[in-house]
């Protein structure tokens, strides 16, 4: 594995951890448990952002601008759903 593949793997793992902590926060039955999961989620989101920023700086995570037509289609799809 090269450095880019390792970083991609770490990023995907971190995203999975964020997802687990988010669900833990949502499903918590007590305020203390919710706060514990919420704190862990916040830390994990910061870690995910750090990894993303490093990958982006190296050109390993390319993003593209969405076209206005695509944005309008998605907006239209969800308009009126409340």
GUFIMI-700458 format. One record per residue: residue in one letter; x, y, z of N, C-alpha, C, O, CB in turn. Coordinates in pm, whole numbers, plus 50000, padded with zeros to 5 digits. Glycine has a CB too. Layout:
residues N
ATOM  rest  neast  nnorth    nup  caeast  canorth   caup  ceast  cnorth    cup  oeast  onorth    oup  cbeast  cbnorth   cbup
ATOM     A      X       Y      Z       X        Y      Z      X       Y      Z      X       Y      Z       X        Y      Z
...
***
This chain:
residues 82
ATOM  rest  neast  nnorth    nup  caeast  canorth   caup  ceast  cnorth    cup  oeast  onorth    oup  cbeast  cbnorth   cbup
ATOM     X  50084   49882  50000   50000    50000  50000  50088   50125  50000  50190   50131  50069   49905    50000  50122
ATOM     X  50047   50222  49921   50121    50349  49923  50053   50446  50021  49948   50417  50078   50128    50411  49779
ATOM     X  50116   50562  50040   50066    50660  50137  49923   50704  50107  49843   50721  50198   50157    50781  50141
ATOM     X  49892   50723  49980   49757    50768  49943  49654   50662  49980  49548   50696  50034   49750    50798  49793
ATOM     X  49682   50537  49954   49588    50430  49987  49570   50418  50139  49459   50394  50187   49637    50296  49930
ATOM     X  49678   50436  50212   49668    50432  50359  49581   50546  50410  49496   50525  50496   49809    50439  50423
ATOM     X  49602   50666  50357   49521    50781  50399  49375   50763  50361  49286   50799  50439   49575    50909  50336
ATOM     X  49348   50708  50244   49210    50681  50203  49145   50583  50299  49029   50601  50337   49205    50626  50060
ATOM     X  49218   50480  50339   49166    50381  50431  49138   50443  50568  49035   50415  50629   49264    50264  50445
ATOM     X  49230   50525  50616   49211    50594  50744  49090   50687  50738  49011   50692  50832   49337    50673  50783
ATOM     X  49076   50759  50627   48963    50850  50611  48830   50774  50613  48736   50816  50680   48976    50930  50480
ATOM     X  48823   50663  50542   48699    50585  50538  48667   50527  50676  48551   50522  50716   48710    50472  50434
ATOM     X  48769   50484  50747   48748    50431  50882  48698   50541  50975  48607   50520  51054   48878    50370  50937
ATOM     X  48758   50658  50964   48717    50771  51047  48573   50813  51017  48498   50846  51108   48811    50889  51027
ATOM     X  48536   50812  50890   48397    50843  50854  48300   50741  50916  48192   50777  50963   48380    50846  50700
ATOM     X  48340   50615  50916   48257    50511  50978  48242   50532  51128  48134   50513  51183   48316    50374  50952
ATOM     X  48351   50571  51194   48346    50599  51337  48253   50716  51364  48174   50713  51459   48488    50629  51391
ATOM     X  48261   50821  51281   48172    50936  51296  48025   50893  51286  47941   50937  51364   48202    51044  51189
ATOM     X  47997   50806  51192   47861    50756  51173  47814   50681  51298  47701   50699  51342   47853    50664  51049
ATOM     X  47900   50597  51353   47863    50523  51474  47838   50616  51592  47741   50599  51666   47972    50422  51510
ATOM     X  47927   50714  51611   47908    50808  51721  47783   50894  51702  47716   50927  51799   48031    50898  51734
ATOM     X  47752   50931  51578   47631    51008  51552  47507   50928  51594  47418   50979  51661   47621    51049  51403
ATOM     X  47504   50801  51554   47390    50718  51591  47385   50695  51743  47277   50690  51802   47396    50583  51517
ATOM     X  47501   50682  51805   47504    50670  51949  47448   50793  52017  47375   50783  52116   47646    50646  51997
ATOM     X  47481   50910  51963   47429    51035  52018  47278   51042  52004  47207   51076  52098   47494    51156  51948
ATOM     X  47229   51009  51886   47085    51014  51859  47008   50917  51947  46900   50951  51997   47057    50984  51712
ATOM     X  47061   50798  51967   46990    50692  52037  47013   50689  52187  46958   50604  52257   47028    50561  51980
ATOM     X  47094   50781  52239   47126    50780  52382  47003   50801  52468  46916   50884  52438   47229    50887  52414
ATOM     X  46997   50724  52575   46880    50729  52664  46898   50828  52778  46800   50870  52840   46851    50591  52720
ATOM     X  47020   50866  52808   47045    50957  52920  47131   51075  52874  47209   51062  52780   47113    50883  53038
ATOM     X  47118   51188  52940   47198    51305  52902  47349   51280  52911  47425   51327  52826   47161    51422  52991
ATOM     X  47392   51207  53012   47537    51180  53027  47589   51094  52912  47696   51120  52858   47565    51111  53161
ATOM     X  47513   50992  52876   47554    50907  52764  47554   50987  52635  47645   50974  52553   47461    50785  52751
ATOM     X  47452   51070  52617   47444    51153  52497  47564   51246  52488  47624   51261  52381   47313    51234  52496
ATOM     X  47600   51308  52600   47714    51400  52602  47844   51327  52570  47930   51380  52500   47724    51468  52739
ATOM     X  47859   51205  52620   47979    51126  52592  47991   51096  52444  48098   51115  52384   47977    50995  52673
ATOM     X  47882   51048  52384   47884    51021  52240  47904   51150  52159  47978   51150  52061   47754    50951  52197
ATOM     X  47839   51258  52201   47849    51384  52129  47993   51437  52132  48042   51489  52031   47754    51488  52190
ATOM     X  48058   51425  52244   48198    51468  52256  48289   51383  52167  48377   51436  52099   48244    51459  52403
ATOM     X  48267   51252  52168   48346    51163  52082  48320   51194  51934  48413   51189  51853   48313    51015  52113
ATOM     X  48196   51225  51900   48162    51261  51762  48236   51388  51721  48293   51394  51612   48010    51281  51747
ATOM     X  48235   51488  51806   48302    51613  51776  48452   51591  51752  48509   51644  51657   48281    51714  51890
ATOM     X  48515   51513  51839   48658    51482  51822  48683   51409  51691  48780   51437  51621   48709    51398  51941
ATOM     X  48597   51314  51659   48613    51236  51536  48592   51321  51412  48661   51303  51312   48514    51118  51535
ATOM     X  48498   51414  51417   48476    51504  51303  48598   51594  51281  48634   51621  51166   48351    51590  51326
ATOM     X  48660   51640  51388   48782    51719  51374  48894   51635  51312  48967   51683  51226   48827    51774  51512
ATOM     X  48905   51511  51356   49006    51421  51300  48980   51396  51152  49073   51397  51071   49009    51289  51378
ATOM     X  48854   51374  51117   48818    51351  50977  48854   51472  50892  48905   51457  50781   48667    51320  50965
ATOM     X  48828   51591  50944   48860    51712  50869  49011   51728  50851  49057   51767  50744   48803    51835  50940
ATOM     X  49088   51698  50954   49234    51705  50943  49285   51610  50835  49370   51648  50754   49300    51671  51078
ATOM     X  49234   51490  50833   49275    51391  50733  49237   51440  50593  49318   51435  50501   49210    51253  50762
ATOM     X  49114   51487  50579   49068    51539  50449  49157   51654  50402  49197   51657  50286   48922    51587  50459
ATOM     X  49188   51748  50492   49269    51863  50454  49408   51820  50405  49459   51873  50306   49283    51960  50573
ATOM     X  49469   51724  50475   49601    51676  50434  49594   51607  50298  49682   51626  50214   49657    51579  50539
ATOM     X  49490   51528  50277   49474    51460  50149  49449   51561  50038  49503   51547  49928   49359    51357  50155
ATOM     X  49368   51661  50065   49336    51762  49966  49462   51841  49926  49482   51870  49809   49229    51858  50019
ATOM     X  49545   51874  50024   49668    51948  49997  49762   51869  49906  49836   51928  49827   49739    51981  50128
ATOM     X  49760   51738  49918   49846    51653  49835  49781   51618  49701  49842   51551  49617   49880    51525  49911
ATOM     X  49656   51664  49681   49587    51633  49557  49527   51493  49554  49494   51441  49448   49680    51650  49442
ATOM     X  49513   51432  49672   49463    51295  49681  49312   51289  49700  49254   51181  49695   49531    51224  49794
ATOM     X  49249   51403  49720   49103    51406  49738  49052   51521  49653  49050   51636  49696   49061    51424  49890
ATOM     X  49013   51488  49534   48966    51587  49438  48815   51609  49454  48739   51513  49466   49000    51543  49294
ATOM     X  48775   51732  49453   48632    51765  49454  48601   51843  49328  48689   51901  49265   48593    51846  49583
ATOM     X  48475   51844  49293   48434    51921  49177  48310   52002  49211  48229   51962  49294   48407    51830  49056
ATOM     X  48297   52116  49146   48182    52202  49165  48058   52135  49104  48063   52081  48993   48206    52341  49101
ATOM     X  47951   52139  49178   47824    52090  49123  47771   52195  49026  47779   52315  49053   47720    52059  49237
ATOM     X  47716   52149  48915   47657    52241  48819  47524   52291  48876  47455   52220  48949   47636    52172  48681
ATOM     X  47490   52414  48841   47368    52475  48893  47246   52389  48860  47153   52380  48941   47349    52616  48835
ATOM     X  47244   52326  48744   47132    52240  48706  47117   52124  48804  47004   52088  48841   47152    52186  48562
ATOM     X  47227   52065  48847   47221    51956  48943  47169   52005  49079  47089   51937  49144   47360    51893  48960
ATOM     X  47214   52122  49119   47168    52179  49246  47018   52205  49240  46945   52174  49334   47244    52310  49277
ATOM     X  46973   52261  49130   46830    52289  49113  46747   52161  49114  46637   52159  49169   46806    52365  48983
ATOM     X  46798   52054  49053   46725    51926  49052  46709   51871  49192  46601   51826  49228   46797    51825  48963
ATOM     X  46815   51874  49270   46809    51823  49406  46717   51911  49491  46636   51861  49570   46950    51816  49469
ATOM     X  46730   52042  49474   46643    52133  49548  46497   52107  49515  46412   52103  49604   46680    52280  49517
ATOM     X  46468   52089  49387   46332    52060  49343  46279   51927  49397  46161   51914  49429   46325    52058  49193
ATOM     X  46367   51831  49406   46327    51699  49457  46280   51708  49602  46186   51639  49641   46444    51601  49446
ATOM     X  46345   51792  49682   46312    51800  49823  46221   51917  49858  46180   51930  49974   46438    51809  49902
ATOM     X  46191   52002  49763   46101    52116  49789  45962   52065  49824  45910   51974  49759   46094    52212  49666
ATOM     X  45907   52123  49923   45771    52086  49961  45763   51965  50052  45655   51930  50097   45690    52060  49839
ATOM     X  45877   51900  50080   45876    51786  50171  45911   51838  50309  46024   51879  50334   45977    51674  50125
ATOM     X  45814   51836  50396   45838    51884  50532  45793   51785  50633  45805   51809  50753   45770    52015  50556
***
